[in-house]
Amino acid sequence: MTSFEAIKSHQVLLYGTKLVISGNITPGTVFAVFWAVIGGAFAAGQAAPQIGVLISSMTAAAPIFAIIDRKPPIDSLSKAGKKLDNVKAKISVADVRFSYPSRPEVEVLKGVTIDIESGQHIALVGHSGCGKSTLVGLLLRFYEQTSGQIFIDDVPIKDLNIEYLRTIVGVVSQEPALFADTVENNIKLGRSDISQEEMESCCKMANAHEFIMSLSQGYKTRIGEGGVQLSGGQKQRVAIARALARNPRILLLDEATSALDAESESIVQEALENAQSGRTTISIAHRLSTIKNVDHIYVFDSGRIVEDGKHDELMAKNGVYADLVRAQEIEKAEAEDTDEEFEFTSFGAKTQLRESLIRKMSKRLSRAISRVSDVTDSELDHLEEEAAEKKVEDASILDIIKYARKEWPELVVALALSVFRGMTFPVFSIIYGRMFKTLTAGTNAEKLHGAMMNALWFTILGISSGISTLISGYLFGRAGESFTKRLRISLFANIVKQDGEYFDREDHSSGKLTTRLATDAPNIRA
């Protein structure tokens, strides 16, 4: 019995009694209409929760439809735009200025002008955040420059088909994006219809064929999420092979060797030199020693080109580039000196430490052997069976109630209101019986008085039922959220302080523990 049904009962009863007194209808008609109204109100009450679902769906759909309906200024799936017949890969950057949409007040590129001839290899250098990678993003049309133009073979890139533009440009970044698939399928992401012979040719050019063939299943070997089965240098060489698979006329190298050690860097650098043959290449360099032989170097500082020329010319100028080179040479020399000093001074200490560890391990091993000898085979079997049978016991309702002791006051009040709410139907039946008696006996004045009293009780019942439902729902919800919050905090705090052995177990993986926090805790509240 909802408050809406009770209030409607009051209206039907009062008006129906007046019609019975006037002789227009019989008491049976009043009861028929009464139950018809009750049934309709009940149906309306059942539909009310669905209104909330509809509102939720409308709220959730609004941002989704906004994304679906958005027309991007740079549509990567658009079929519009030109395709060059014979790509020479001559690149011109003419007075380009750019600010990111999230920070329009900060100009990242400030009038950059660069001319790159076909087949030329140029390098962009400078401190982090000076605009080097931003220029590469503009060349790939991830963003639109604020002003200025970028040309390929004297055609503005905004006039070229975007899919075609990104087909003629190959990118090798600092952190290659590899997927949990085979080596073969990762390379095919560069070009899906590449033949096996072409793939092997690309891998040989990238110095990757030999190590791929040494894998357990060659090109069919699965390399794990992010290429976890491969070393940094191997991942980078697979990424180079993938970039070469589409035979790009332009190659963008975004600090491709900066995250590698010296040995891997030399192998990858050789692969990059092979890949650059016959292609226009733009290198964003972190280690300046790798770009000494490029055709031209552009030095960036705060979004501007402050110097340009060959390596020897820039060193002779003794400017920003020379300062960068000297700074890296000093860092390299200091690192080498530190390594040599550490090796020299720590040799004796390492020897002593090794001997001390051997003595300690010998003592621990002897103690462990003596303990093991004291344990009989039957005891070991018993321990193994006990460990195998040991399972986490299901938590009882009592355990949950005990843990929620801080929410007890709210839960007790909410429970009392729920009990009161449950008494609505018995009270309604009593009032309904009195209403039947009122309509079938007594004088007209008594009928009217009885109808008014019954209508009053119906109104009181409806209002009190609504208030108790509202308050109990609020208190239950508040207590549930508080309980869930405490449970999650306690669970997370206990997870992060566990030792490594705990996380080595399969049922304690990051995904399952996240599920415990995200799903299981709210389920306990429910």
C-alpha positions, 0 to 999 in steps of 0.5 A, a space after each residue: 500500500 503506497 501513500 498515493 493509493 491511500 490518498 486516492 482511497 480517501 477521495 473515492 470513499 468521501 465522494 462515494 459516500 455522498 453519492 450513496 447518501 443522495 441515492 445516486 449509486 449503491 455501496 457496491 458501486 463505491 467498492 467497485 470504483 474503490 478497487 478499480 482506483 486501487 488497481 490503477 494506482 498500484 499499476 502506476 506505482 509499478 511503472 514509477 521505478 521505470 521512469 527513473 530507468 528512462 531518465 538514467 538512460 536519457 542522461 547516459 545517452 546524451 554524451 554518447 550521442 554527442 560523440 556520435 554526432 560530432 563531426 571532427 575537423 580532421 576526419 581520418 575516415 574521410 574519402 575526400 582529398 588528393 592522392 599524389 601520383 609520384 611521391 618525391 617526399 619533399 617537405 616544406 613547413 612555412 611559418 607554422 604556429 600552433 597552440 594546443 586546444 586545451 591551452 590556447 594561451 600557450 603558443 607551442 610553435 612560433 613561426 617555424 619554417 623548414 625546407 626538406 629536400 627529397 631523400 634528405 635526412 634532417 634532425 630536430 633537437 632541443 630541450 623537452 617541451 620545445 615543440 619537436 614532437 608537436 611538429 611531427 603531430 602536425 605533419 601527421 595531421 593529428 592537429 591543425 596548425 593555428 596558422 601557416 602551411 605544411 606542404 608535401 611535394 608543394 601540395 598542402 597536407 590539408 588537401 591530401 586524403 588523411 588515410 593516404 597521408 598516413 600511409 606514406 609516412 612511417 613512424 617509429 616512436 620511443 615506446 613502440 606499441 606492440 600487441 598481444 599477438 604473433 610477431 607476424 600479425 604485429 608487422 601486418 598492422 603496417 600493411 595487412 596484405 604483405 607477403 611472407 617474402 616482403 615481411 622477411 625483407 623488411 625484417 632483414 632491413 630492420 635487423 630483426 629477421 635473425 632474432 625472430 627466427 631464433 624464437 620458439 615459433 619464429 614469426 608465429 611466436 606470440 610476444 605477449 601484452 605490449 611485447 613483454 616477451 621481447 627486449 627493448 631493442 627487439 621491440 624497437 626493431 619489430 616496430 621498424 619492420 612494421 613501419 617499413 611494411 608499408 614502404 613509406 616515402 617519409 620516415 619519422 623517428 621520434 627519439 627511437 633509441 633514447 630508451 635503449 642501452 648502448 648495445 641495443 642502441 647500436 643495433 637499432 641505429 644500424 637498422 634505422 640507417 638501413 631503413 632511411 635509404 631512399 626516404 625523406 627522414 625526420 629524426 627527433 634526437 635525444 642522444 646527439 651522438 646519433 645525428 652527427 652525420 645527418 644532412 641538416 640539424 634544426 635546433 629548437 628552443 621555446 617553439 622557435 628554430 634558433 640554429 640550423 646547419 650541419 653538425 660541424 657548422 653548429 659546433 663552430 658557432 659555439 651556440 645552443 647546439 654546442 652547449 647541448 653536445 658538451 652537456 651530454 658529453 659531460 654527463 656521459 663522462 661522469 657516468 663512466 667515471 662513477 661506474 669505474 670508481 664503483 667497480 674499483 672501490 667495491 671489489 674488496 667489499 664485494 668479496 667480503 660480502 660474498 664470503 659472509 653470505 656464503 657462511 650465512 647461507 651454509 648455516 641456514 641450510 644446515 639448520 633447515 636440513 636438521 629441521 626437515 629430518 625431524 619431520 616424518 613422511 606421514 606428517 608431511 602428507 598430513 600437512 599437504 592434505 590440510 593445505 589442499 583442503 584449506 579454503 576461505 570460509 563463507 562469511 555469515 550474515 552475523 560477520 557482516 552485521 558485526 563489521 557494520 557496527 558503526 552504521 548500527 544507529 542508522 540501520 536500527 532507525 531504518 529497520 524500525 521505519 521499515 517495520 512501520 511501513 510493513 504495518 500499512 496493509 494490516 491497518 488498511 484492512 482495518 480501515 477498509 472494514 470500518 468503511 464497509 460497515 459505514 456504508 451499509 448501516 446507520 443514518 445518513 449523518 453517521 455515514 457521512 461522519 464515518 466516511 470523513 473519519 475513514 478518509 482522514 485515517 486513509 490520508 494519515 496512513 498514506 502520508 506516514 507510509 510515504 514519509 517512513 519509506 523515504 526516510 528508511 530508504 535514505 538511511 539504508 542507502 547512507 549506511 550502505 555507502 558508508 559501509 562500502 566506503 569503509 570496507 573498500 578502504 580497509 580492503 585496499 589498505 590491507 592489499 597494499 601491505 601484503 608481501 610478494 608471495 601474496 601477489 604471486 598467487 593466481 587468485 590474487 592477480 591485479 584484475 581479480 583484486 580490482 574486481 574485489 574492490 569494484 564489484 564485491 564490496 558493493 555486492 555486500 552492501 546490496 
